[in-house]
Amino acid sequence: GISFLLIDMTSPGVEVRPIITLDGEHEVNEVFFSDVRVPADNLVGEEHKGWTCAKYLLTYERTNIAGVGFSVAALEQLKAIAATQRKHGRPLAEDPAFAARLARVEIDLENMKTTNLRVIAAVAGGGVPGAESSMLKIRGTEIRQEISSLTRRAMGVHARPFVAEALQDGFEGRTFGPPAAKGAAARYFNNRKLSIFGGSNEIQKNIISKTILGL
């Protein structure tokens, strides 16, 4: 059985190696353990019930990664961009192909908000997130990636410069084109990690197929 232990990250034998994401940022790591000794008093929960603890914590992590609030704010910015950027002499929002993708994302996000509220209500009633957290993680990260992709497309050539610093609060450096373009490329590349960490989306689909479909 697997047991859940709290580990002091400064313990001898613990090595943390940074993973640099596509945008050049350092937000994730890989951790190696070489003959690390941990006091038995650091046990969380019951012995051999560690996977139960881990699954419980992961459901909350995945619900958070879905980032519904991030997507709501990003979509509002995207709609404002589409209303001002022009293509063939008219607002980008009136381009049929772009408008269709924008509408699809907005519909998906509304569905996500409903599912998120359902999970919150269940937790408030004493329950815990179940397979819904995997659903939120899959669609939430896909929506965040799609919004960043559409934003980059909407900015056109202005989104080509890669200004990683533009993602930092209070950035006042040089920008190219409209203000919204300054972080378009950096955010696009940064969001590629969303469908991988916290349990890749492929793993989430396996969880759903097992717990809901019984496959």
DAGIQUI-V398046 format. One record per backbone hydrogen bond with DSSP energy under -1.0 kcal/mol. CO is the residue of the C=O (numbers start at 1). NH is the residue of the N-H. Records with the same first field share a line. If there is no record, write none. Layout:
CO=NH + NH
This chain:
2=50
4=44
8=11
11=14
13=34
15=32
17=30
21=24
25=21
28=19
30=17
32=15
39=42
40=43
42=6
46=49
49=53
50=54
51=55
52=56
53=57
54=58
55=59
57=61
58=62
59=63
60=64
61=65
62=66
64=67
67=71
68=72
69=73
70=74
71=75
72=76
73=77
74=78
75=79
76=80
77=81
78=82
79=83
81=84 + 85
82=93
85=92
87=90
90=87
91=94
92=95
95=99
96=100
97=101
98=102
99=103
100=104
101=105
102=106
103=107
104=108
105=109
106=110
107=111
108=112
109=113
110=114
111=115
112=116
113=117
114=118
115=119
116=120
117=121
118=122
119=123
120=124
121=125
122=127
123=126
130=133
131=135
132=136
133=137
134=138
135=139
136=140
137=141
138=142
139=143
140=144
141=145
142=146
143=147
144=148
145=149
146=150
147=151
148=152
149=153
150=154
151=155
155=158
156=159
157=160
163=166
164=167
165=168
168=171
178=181
179=182
181=184
183=187
184=188
185=189
186=190
187=191
189=192
190=193
191=194
193=196 + 197
195=201
200=204
201=205
202=206
203=207
204=208
205=209
206=210
207=211
208=212 + 213
209=215
